[in-house]
Every structure is written in C-alpha cells, then in structure tokens.
Amino acid sequence: DVLIRVFDVRGRLVKMLVHAAQDAGRHTVVWDGADGGGLPVSSGMYFCRLEAGDTALTRKMLLVR
C-alpha cells in the first residue's frame, strides 16, 4: 500500500491523500488545501509524508492563501 498524508507543524494529521495499492510508476496527487472534513486550512507550513514499502519520504510544503 501507498500512504500519502499531510501533517501540520505540530505533527497532527490534516488529511489522508492516498491509502491504496498503486502500480509502480509515476503518479500525481493534488492537495486542495482542505482538511479531512473538507474545510480550508490556514496558510502556513505543512509536511507531506509518503510511505511505500520500505520507502518513507517527508517534504515541506508552504500553503499561501
């Protein structure tokens, strides 16, 4: 399975973007700036965490409204 999640600077889960089996290859995921309930989140720093098999990557994102 592939997990892609967005966290705030306090480490709280903001939104689960992907939680599914994915074929190998290049994929695109778009975050609409909303939380799991569909409400827009504030401007600021967020972290995107990808986990797939033995691989785990975290990247910073800056959301500006």
Backbone hydrogen bonds, N-H to C=O, Kabsch-Sander energy under -0.5 kcal/mol:
donor,donor_aa,acceptor,acceptor_aa,energy
2,V,20,A,-2.8
3,L,51,E,-2.8
4,I,18,V,-2.3
5,R,49,R,-2.4
6,V,15,K,-2.8
7,F,47,F,-2.7
8,D,12,R,-2.2
9,V,45,M,-0.5
11,G,8,D,-2.0
14,V,6,V,-3.4
15,K,6,V,-1.5
17,L,4,I,-2.7
17,L,15,K,-0.7
18,V,4,I,-1.7
20,A,2,V,-1.6
32,D,30,V,-0.5
35,D,39,L,-2.9
36,G,14,V,-1.9
38,G,35,D,-2.0
41,V,33,G,-2.7
44,G,63,L,-2.3
46,Y,61,M,-3.1
47,F,7,F,-2.6
48,C,59,R,-3.1
49,R,5,R,-3.0
49,R,47,F,-0.6
50,L,48,C,-0.5
50,L,57,L,-3.0
51,E,3,L,-2.7
52,A,55,T,-2.6
53,G,1,D,-0.8
55,T,52,A,-2.4
57,L,50,L,-2.6
59,R,48,C,-2.4
61,M,46,Y,-3.1
63,L,44,G,-3.0
63,L,61,M,-0.6
64,V,62,L,-0.6
